[in-house]
Amino acid sequence: MFRRIGAFFLDTLEVIVFAVGIFFFVYLLIMRPHKIKGASMMPNFPDSEYLLTEKVSYYLHTPVRGDVVVFTPPSQSGDLNSIDCGVIKSTPPTDISDEYIKRVIAVPGERVMVRKGRVYINGELLKEPYIPESVTTEAKSFLCEGQEYTVPSDKLFVMGDNREHSSDSRYWGPIPKKSISGRAWVIYWPVSLSGSVKSPDYGSL
């Protein structure tokens, strides 16, 4: 009898260990759940929405323009405060316990510029189908009005879709690629908004 009980517990323990191992494998290497906090990605990713991010694609290639990424915000260091456009300075977030979600606007080697409320990449107007035509993009303390900034080789320039209410690379500069924990993949709550996250069409740019 005791042998049967012992064998049962051993079998149960093996199942639990296997399940925990699968969970951590998926959580650490494949996908993670996230809850949107704040309004910086409205109207496409509203506050309190739940989504899954995936990591597999970035093992195969680097992030591209239009990707919505979750990342650890930069600390107050390096060249993030090296530019002063004559506007109110905004330092990088001091509380890095929460991850941020933003959209990739420019990738390494590209020149990004804000001029008269619009974003330009390598001198060409960036058409952004995911934000209303009425939304304008203002230059901030890092990205000066009418001045181009070349994104370094290991970084990405990101912005929130809700440009008027987003703390992003315009304030504190590009983010390191290594700070990204995943790409927004699937919205799963609320059910009425559930579905895969679509990649925007930028035309020939």
Sine and cosine of phi, psi and omega as CSV:
sin_phi,cos_phi,sin_psi,cos_psi,sin_omega,cos_omega
0.00,0.00,-0.74,0.67,-0.01,-1.00
-0.89,0.45,-0.56,0.83,0.03,-1.00
-0.90,0.43,-0.64,0.76,0.01,-1.00
-0.90,0.44,-0.69,0.73,0.01,-1.00
-0.89,0.45,-0.68,0.73,0.01,-1.00
-0.89,0.46,-0.67,0.74,0.02,-1.00
-0.90,0.43,-0.62,0.78,0.02,-1.00
-0.89,0.46,-0.72,0.70,0.00,-1.00
-0.91,0.41,-0.60,0.80,0.04,-1.00
-0.90,0.43,-0.68,0.73,0.04,-1.00
-0.89,0.46,-0.68,0.73,0.02,-1.00
-0.89,0.45,-0.67,0.74,0.01,-1.00
-0.89,0.46,-0.65,0.76,0.03,-1.00
-0.88,0.47,-0.67,0.75,0.02,-1.00
-0.90,0.44,-0.69,0.73,-0.01,-1.00
-0.90,0.44,-0.73,0.69,0.00,-1.00
-0.88,0.48,-0.67,0.74,0.02,-1.00
-0.89,0.45,-0.70,0.72,-0.01,-1.00
-0.90,0.44,-0.67,0.74,0.03,-1.00
-0.90,0.44,-0.65,0.76,0.03,-1.00
-0.88,0.47,-0.68,0.73,0.04,-1.00
-0.89,0.46,-0.68,0.74,0.00,-1.00
-0.86,0.51,-0.76,0.65,-0.03,-1.00
-0.93,0.37,-0.55,0.84,0.06,-1.00
-0.89,0.46,-0.74,0.67,0.00,-1.00
-0.91,0.41,-0.70,0.71,-0.07,-1.00
-0.91,0.41,-0.67,0.74,-0.09,-1.00
-1.00,0.08,-0.52,0.86,-0.16,-0.99
-0.90,-0.43,-0.32,0.95,-0.12,-0.99
-0.88,-0.47,-0.88,0.48,-0.06,-1.00
-0.51,-0.86,0.35,-0.94,0.02,-1.00
-0.58,-0.82,0.54,-0.84,0.10,-1.00
-1.00,0.09,0.53,-0.85,0.04,-1.00
-0.63,-0.78,0.51,-0.86,0.12,-0.99
-0.93,-0.37,0.78,-0.62,0.03,-1.00
-0.95,0.33,0.76,-0.66,0.06,-1.00
-0.85,-0.53,0.86,-0.51,0.02,-1.00
0.99,-0.17,0.01,-1.00,-0.13,-0.99
-0.92,-0.38,0.23,0.97,-0.12,-0.99
-0.93,0.37,-0.31,0.95,0.00,-1.00
-0.92,-0.38,0.25,0.97,0.09,-1.00
-0.89,0.45,0.49,-0.87,-0.01,1.00
-1.00,0.00,0.01,1.00,-0.12,-0.99
-0.98,0.22,-0.52,0.85,0.01,-1.00
-0.72,-0.69,1.00,0.08,-0.08,-1.00
-0.94,0.34,0.32,-0.95,0.03,-1.00
-0.84,0.55,0.65,-0.76,0.04,-1.00
0.96,0.29,0.17,0.99,0.12,-0.99
-0.97,0.23,0.51,-0.86,0.02,-1.00
-0.92,-0.39,0.67,-0.74,0.02,-1.00
-0.58,-0.82,0.28,-0.96,0.10,-0.99
-0.96,-0.27,0.69,-0.73,0.15,-0.99
-0.96,-0.29,0.54,-0.84,0.03,-1.00
-0.88,-0.47,0.45,-0.89,-0.07,-1.00
-0.90,-0.43,-0.25,0.97,-0.15,-0.99
-0.88,0.48,-0.68,0.73,-0.09,-1.00
-0.88,0.48,-0.52,0.85,-0.02,-1.00
-0.99,0.15,-0.11,0.99,0.21,-0.98
-0.97,0.23,-0.38,0.93,-0.08,-1.00
-0.98,-0.19,-0.53,0.85,0.01,-1.00
-0.46,-0.89,0.24,-0.97,-0.01,-1.00
-0.99,0.13,0.32,-0.95,0.04,-1.00
-0.86,0.52,0.50,-0.87,0.01,-1.00
-0.86,-0.52,0.28,-0.96,0.02,-1.00
-0.85,0.53,0.69,-0.72,-0.02,-1.00
0.99,-0.15,-0.35,0.93,0.06,-1.00
-0.88,0.48,0.66,-0.75,0.13,-0.99
-0.99,-0.17,0.88,-0.47,-0.15,-0.99
-0.87,-0.50,0.51,-0.86,0.12,-0.99
-0.96,-0.28,0.72,-0.69,-0.11,-0.99
-0.46,-0.89,0.28,-0.96,0.13,-0.99
-0.99,0.12,0.82,-0.57,-0.05,-1.00
-0.90,0.43,0.47,-0.88,-0.04,-1.00
-0.93,0.36,0.50,-0.87,0.09,-1.00
-1.00,0.09,0.17,-0.99,-0.04,-1.00
-0.99,0.17,1.00,0.00,-0.04,-1.00
-0.31,-0.95,0.07,-1.00,0.10,-0.99
0.90,0.43,-0.61,-0.79,-0.10,-0.99
-1.00,-0.07,0.21,0.98,-0.12,-0.99
-0.91,0.42,-0.40,0.92,0.00,-1.00
-0.92,-0.40,0.36,0.93,-0.13,-0.99
-0.99,0.14,-0.16,0.99,-0.05,-1.00
-0.90,-0.43,0.71,-0.71,0.03,-1.00
-0.78,-0.63,0.92,-0.39,-0.06,-1.00
-1.00,-0.08,0.21,0.98,-0.03,-1.00
0.98,0.18,0.30,0.95,0.07,-1.00
-0.88,-0.47,0.12,-0.99,-0.02,-1.00
-0.87,0.49,0.79,-0.62,-0.03,-1.00
-0.96,0.30,0.56,-0.83,0.08,-1.00
-0.77,-0.64,0.90,-0.43,-0.02,-1.00
-0.99,0.16,0.35,-0.94,0.06,-1.00
-0.86,0.51,0.39,-0.92,0.00,-1.00
-0.84,0.55,0.68,-0.73,0.04,-1.00
-1.00,-0.02,-0.41,0.91,0.05,-1.00
-0.99,-0.13,0.98,-0.21,-0.05,-1.00
-0.98,-0.22,0.33,0.94,0.03,-1.00
-0.95,0.30,-0.48,0.88,0.03,-1.00
-0.99,-0.15,0.61,-0.79,0.08,-1.00
-1.00,0.08,0.41,-0.91,0.03,-1.00
-0.97,-0.26,0.38,-0.92,0.12,-0.99
-0.79,-0.61,0.82,-0.57,-0.02,-1.00
-0.56,-0.83,0.11,-0.99,0.02,-1.00
-0.96,-0.29,0.68,-0.73,0.05,-1.00
-0.95,0.32,0.83,-0.56,-0.02,-1.00
-0.96,-0.27,-0.62,0.78,-0.01,-1.00
-0.63,-0.77,0.61,-0.79,-0.04,-1.00
-0.95,-0.31,0.15,-0.99,-0.06,-1.00
-0.78,0.62,0.70,-0.71,0.03,-1.00
1.00,0.00,-0.25,0.97,0.00,-1.00
-1.00,0.08,0.45,-0.89,0.04,-1.00
-0.97,-0.24,0.85,-0.53,-0.02,-1.00
-0.93,-0.36,0.62,-0.79,-0.02,-1.00
-0.52,-0.86,0.57,-0.82,0.14,-0.99
-0.92,-0.39,0.80,-0.60,0.00,-1.00
-0.58,-0.82,0.82,-0.57,0.03,-1.00
0.78,0.63,0.69,0.72,0.11,-0.99
0.99,0.13,0.09,1.00,-0.01,-1.00
-0.82,-0.57,0.38,-0.92,0.01,-1.00
-0.98,-0.18,0.69,-0.73,0.04,-1.00
-0.84,-0.55,0.67,-0.75,0.07,-1.00
-0.87,-0.49,0.85,-0.52,-0.04,-1.00
0.79,0.62,0.60,0.80,0.05,-1.00
1.00,0.09,-0.08,1.00,-0.02,-1.00
-0.96,-0.28,0.64,-0.77,0.03,-1.00
-0.88,0.47,0.76,-0.65,0.04,-1.00
-1.00,0.00,0.92,-0.39,0.05,-1.00
-1.00,0.09,0.86,-0.50,-0.10,-0.99
-0.92,-0.40,1.00,-0.09,-0.08,-1.00
-0.93,0.37,-0.24,0.97,-0.07,-1.00
-1.00,0.02,-0.07,1.00,0.06,-1.00
-0.83,-0.55,0.55,-0.84,-0.01,-1.00
-0.87,0.48,0.48,-0.88,0.01,-1.00
-0.85,0.52,-0.51,0.86,-0.05,-1.00
-0.96,0.30,-0.28,0.96,-0.03,-1.00
-0.97,0.24,0.77,-0.64,0.05,-1.00
-0.93,-0.37,0.43,-0.90,0.00,-1.00
-0.94,-0.35,0.87,-0.50,-0.01,-1.00
-1.00,-0.10,0.57,-0.82,0.15,-0.99
-0.94,0.33,0.50,-0.86,0.00,-1.00
-0.78,-0.63,-0.34,-0.94,-0.18,-0.98
-0.94,0.34,-0.36,0.93,0.05,-1.00
-0.99,-0.12,-0.73,0.68,-0.02,-1.00
-0.99,-0.15,0.97,-0.26,-0.10,-0.99
-0.98,0.19,0.49,-0.87,0.02,-1.00
-0.85,0.53,0.84,-0.54,0.09,-1.00
0.97,0.25,0.10,1.00,0.00,-1.00
-0.94,-0.35,0.73,-0.68,0.01,-1.00
-0.99,0.15,0.56,-0.83,0.09,-1.00
-0.79,-0.62,0.79,-0.61,0.01,-1.00
-1.00,-0.02,0.83,-0.56,-0.04,-1.00
-0.95,0.30,0.80,-0.61,0.02,-1.00
-0.89,0.46,0.25,-0.97,-0.13,-0.99
-0.90,0.43,-0.46,0.89,-0.09,-1.00
-0.94,-0.34,0.32,0.95,-0.09,-1.00
-0.72,-0.69,0.15,-0.99,0.00,-1.00
-0.70,-0.72,0.58,-0.81,0.05,-1.00
-0.98,-0.17,0.85,-0.53,-0.11,-0.99
-0.84,-0.54,0.47,-0.88,0.08,-1.00
-0.62,-0.79,0.43,-0.90,0.15,-0.99
-0.99,0.13,0.50,-0.87,0.03,-1.00
-0.92,0.40,-0.52,0.85,0.04,-1.00
-1.00,0.01,0.98,0.20,-0.22,-0.98
-0.85,0.53,-0.53,0.85,-0.03,-1.00
-0.97,0.26,-0.29,0.96,-0.07,-1.00
-0.74,-0.68,0.75,0.66,-0.02,-1.00
-0.68,-0.73,0.81,-0.58,0.17,-0.99
-1.00,-0.01,0.92,-0.40,-0.13,-0.99
-0.52,-0.85,-0.34,-0.94,-0.09,-1.00
-0.88,0.47,-0.35,0.94,0.07,-1.00
-0.89,0.45,-0.47,0.88,0.01,-1.00
-1.00,-0.04,-0.76,0.65,-0.18,-0.98
-0.84,-0.55,0.32,0.95,0.15,-0.99
1.00,0.09,-0.02,-1.00,-0.05,-1.00
-0.94,0.33,0.34,-0.94,0.03,-1.00
-0.97,-0.25,0.55,-0.84,0.08,-1.00
-0.93,0.37,0.61,-0.79,0.05,-1.00
-0.84,0.54,-0.59,0.81,-0.08,-1.00
-0.93,0.37,-0.24,0.97,0.00,-1.00
-0.99,0.16,-0.18,0.98,-0.05,-1.00
-0.98,0.21,0.77,-0.64,0.03,-1.00
-0.99,-0.16,-0.25,0.97,0.03,-1.00
0.14,-0.99,0.20,-0.98,0.04,-1.00
-0.96,-0.29,0.73,-0.69,0.04,-1.00
-0.85,0.53,0.80,-0.60,-0.15,-0.99
-0.87,-0.50,-0.82,0.57,-0.07,-1.00
-0.68,-0.73,0.74,-0.67,0.17,-0.99
-1.00,0.00,0.80,-0.59,-0.04,-1.00
-0.87,-0.50,-0.15,0.99,0.07,-1.00
-0.45,-0.89,0.70,-0.71,0.01,1.00
-0.94,0.34,0.39,-0.92,-0.07,-1.00
-0.86,0.51,-0.56,0.83,-0.03,-1.00
-0.90,0.44,-0.36,0.93,0.00,-1.00
-0.94,-0.33,0.10,1.00,-0.11,-0.99
-0.92,0.39,0.48,-0.88,0.01,-1.00
0.52,-0.86,0.12,-0.99,-0.01,-1.00
-0.97,0.25,0.47,-0.88,0.04,-1.00
-0.99,0.12,0.86,-0.50,-0.08,-1.00
-0.99,0.11,0.53,-0.85,0.09,-1.00
-1.00,0.03,0.76,-0.65,-0.02,-1.00
-0.95,0.32,0.42,-0.91,0.04,-1.00
-0.98,-0.18,0.91,-0.41,-0.01,-1.00
-0.99,-0.12,0.19,0.98,-0.01,-1.00
0.94,0.34,-0.73,-0.68,-0.07,-1.00
-0.99,0.12,-0.16,0.99,-0.05,-1.00
-0.95,0.31,0.00,0.00,0.00,0.00
